[in-house]
Amino acid sequence: MGSLKAFIVEDSAVIRDNLVAALEEMVPLTVVGTAEDEAGALQWLADPQHACDIAIVDIFLRRGTGLNVLRALQRDGHRTERVVLTNYATDEIRRHALALGASRVFDKSGEIDALVEHCMALADTHNGSRFDRPAAS
């Protein structure tokens, strides 16, 4: 089975490094890119040579917001699976994220196992196939 290609947007280096290590150890997944702020995420995603199967996005970043990253993915028609991993998984944040195309919202403080399970299910479903092509008009 091939591995999923993941892109992570997280401003905390400690959380980002631990997340990369955990996901790559427990899921058939390779992190192909990371960004610590909105501008870096948008730049990475705009590069046609970059492709990912799943984007894991924090909402509150030091510079910018993950909501704008989700908005750009939605606007540009990316079919990338989008999930949110945040410390602020309030009902309002969940509604905003889902409206912007996120399939799930996970709370960093207690739902890391659920994120891993979601990634495992995605890997099983897609068997590592790339589905980051823009949706047909």
C-alpha positions in Angstrom: 0.0 0.0 0.0 1.3 3.5 -0.8 1.4 6.2 1.7 -0.8 9.3 2.0 0.9 12.6 1.4 0.2 15.0 4.2 0.7 18.8 4.5 0.6 20.3 8.0 -0.1 23.9 9.0 0.9 24.3 12.6 2.8 27.3 14.2 4.2 25.4 17.2 7.4 23.7 16.3 7.0 21.2 19.2 3.5 20.2 18.3 4.3 20.1 14.5 7.4 17.9 15.1 5.5 15.6 17.5 2.6 15.3 15.1 4.8 14.5 12.1 6.6 11.8 14.1 3.4 10.3 15.5 1.6 10.2 12.1 4.5 8.9 10.2 5.0 6.1 12.8 1.4 5.1 13.1 -0.2 5.7 9.7 1.0 4.9 6.2 1.6 8.6 5.7 4.5 10.8 4.6 4.5 14.5 5.5 5.5 16.2 2.3 5.3 19.8 3.6 4.7 22.0 6.5 4.0 25.6 7.2 3.9 27.7 10.4 1.7 30.5 9.1 -1.0 31.4 6.6 1.4 32.9 4.0 3.7 29.9 4.0 0.8 27.5 3.7 -0.7 29.5 0.8 2.7 29.6 -0.9 3.2 25.9 -0.6 -0.3 25.0 -1.8 0.0 27.4 -4.8 3.0 25.5 -6.1 1.8 23.1 -8.8 4.7 20.7 -8.0 3.3 20.3 -4.5 0.5 17.8 -4.0 -1.0 16.2 -0.9 -3.8 13.9 -0.1 -4.6 15.5 3.3 -4.1 18.9 4.8 -4.1 19.1 8.6 -4.6 22.8 9.5 -4.5 24.6 12.9 -6.9 27.6 13.0 -5.1 30.1 15.2 -1.6 30.8 13.8 1.0 33.4 14.9 0.5 35.1 11.5 -2.8 34.6 9.7 -5.4 32.0 10.2 -6.1 28.5 9.2 -9.6 29.5 8.1 -8.0 31.4 5.2 -6.0 28.4 4.3 -9.2 26.3 4.2 -10.9 29.1 2.2 -8.1 29.1 -0.4 -8.3 25.3 -0.8 -12.1 25.5 -1.3 -11.8 28.5 -3.7 -9.2 26.8 -5.8 -11.1 23.6 -6.1 -8.6 21.3 -4.4 -9.9 17.9 -3.6 -7.5 17.5 -0.8 -9.0 16.0 2.3 -9.0 18.9 4.9 -9.1 18.4 8.6 -8.6 20.9 11.4 -6.5 20.3 14.5 -7.0 23.1 17.1 -7.0 23.9 20.7 -10.2 25.9 20.1 -12.7 23.2 18.8 -15.7 25.3 19.8 -19.1 24.8 18.1 -18.5 28.1 16.1 -15.0 27.1 14.9 -16.4 23.7 13.9 -19.2 25.3 11.9 -16.8 27.7 10.1 -14.3 24.9 9.3 -16.9 22.5 8.0 -18.5 25.3 5.9 -15.0 25.9 4.4 -14.7 22.2 3.4 -13.0 20.6 6.4 -14.3 17.1 6.8 -13.5 16.9 10.5 -12.4 19.1 13.4 -10.2 17.6 16.1 -9.3 19.1 19.5 -5.6 18.9 20.2 -6.2 18.3 23.9 -8.1 15.1 23.6 -8.7 13.9 20.0 -5.2 13.1 18.6 -6.2 9.4 18.6 -9.3 10.2 16.6 -7.1 12.1 14.1 -4.8 9.1 13.8 -7.9 6.8 13.3 -9.3 9.2 10.6 -5.9 9.2 8.8 -5.8 5.4 9.0 -9.3 5.2 7.5 -8.4 7.6 4.8 -5.3 5.6 3.9 -7.4 2.4 3.8 -10.0 4.1 1.6 -7.7 5.8 -0.8 -4.9 3.3 -0.6 -2.4 6.1 -1.0 -3.8 7.4 -4.3 -3.3 11.1 -4.9 -6.6 13.1 -5.1 -5.3 16.6 -5.0 -6.3 17.5 -8.5 -8.7 20.4 -8.8 -12.3 19.3 -9.0 -13.9 19.3 -12.5 -16.0 22.3 -13.3 
